[in-house]
Amino acid sequence: MGCEFVDSMQFRNVTQSINRAREYIRLHLEENLTLNSCAQVVHLSPSYFAGAFKKENGMTLIQYITKLRIERALQLSEHLQTMANVRSGARGGGMLYC
């Protein structure tokens, strides 16, 4: 029973660390994120962090960061397209909504 409890606590702590790392990544996407910098934020060794991150997310750290950056770029692109449509509508006699 004692070893199971320790294993359970370690798993929970690693899961919490990975969740904190994901939040850090979301908040710092525009920065140069590295394995070392992300591992340092959650106080894990880079090699341990890399394995735990992949196990928790089903993808490597770089795959996760790339996925989030692509999603953010698509959102920005959609927003810019919407703004361009609004402006072109204003020039064509439509109403401008700002």
C-alpha positions in Angstrom: 0.0 0.0 0.0 2.8 2.4 0.8 4.6 2.1 -2.6 1.3 2.5 -4.4 0.6 5.7 -2.5 4.0 7.1 -3.3 3.6 6.2 -7.0 0.2 7.8 -7.0 1.6 11.0 -5.5 4.5 11.1 -7.9 2.1 10.7 -10.9 -0.1 13.5 -9.6 2.9 15.8 -9.1 4.2 15.1 -12.6 0.7 15.7 -14.1 0.5 19.0 -12.2 4.0 19.9 -13.5 3.0 19.1 -17.1 -0.2 21.2 -16.7 1.9 24.1 -15.4 4.3 23.7 -18.3 1.4 23.8 -20.8 0.0 26.9 -19.2 3.5 28.5 -19.3 3.8 27.6 -23.0 0.4 29.1 -23.8 1.4 32.4 -22.1 4.9 32.5 -23.7 4.3 31.2 -27.3 5.9 34.2 -28.9 9.1 33.6 -27.0 11.9 31.1 -27.8 10.7 28.1 -25.9 13.1 25.2 -25.5 13.1 21.9 -23.7 15.5 23.3 -21.1 13.5 26.5 -20.4 10.2 24.6 -20.1 11.7 21.9 -17.9 13.3 24.6 -15.7 10.0 26.3 -15.1 8.6 23.1 -13.5 11.8 22.1 -11.8 12.3 18.8 -13.7 15.3 17.6 -15.6 15.0 18.1 -19.4 15.2 14.4 -20.2 12.6 13.5 -17.5 10.4 16.4 -18.6 10.6 15.4 -22.3 9.4 11.8 -21.5 6.7 12.9 -19.1 5.4 15.6 -21.5 5.1 13.1 -24.4 3.4 10.5 -22.1 0.9 13.1 -20.9 0.2 14.8 -24.3 0.8 12.1 -26.9 3.3 14.4 -28.7 6.7 15.8 -28.1 7.2 19.3 -26.7 8.2 20.7 -30.1 5.1 19.2 -31.7 2.9 20.7 -29.0 4.5 24.1 -29.4 4.2 24.0 -33.2 0.6 22.9 -32.9 -0.3 25.8 -30.7 1.6 28.3 -32.8 -0.3 27.1 -36.0 -3.6 27.4 -34.2 -2.8 30.9 -33.0 -1.7 31.9 -36.5 -4.9 30.6 -38.0 -6.9 32.5 -35.4 -5.0 35.7 -36.3 -5.5 35.1 -40.0 -9.3 34.6 -39.5 -9.4 37.8 -37.4 -7.5 39.8 -40.0 -9.7 38.5 -42.8 -12.8 39.5 -40.9 -11.4 43.0 -40.3 -10.6 43.3 -44.1 -14.1 42.2 -45.0 -15.6 44.8 -42.6 -13.4 47.6 -44.1 -14.1 46.6 -47.7 -17.8 46.6 -46.8 -17.5 50.2 -45.4 -15.9 51.4 -48.7 -18.7 49.8 -50.7 -21.4 51.8 -48.9 -22.0 49.3 -46.2 -21.9 50.2 -42.5 -18.6 50.0 -40.6 -18.9 48.1 -37.3 -16.0 48.9 -34.9 
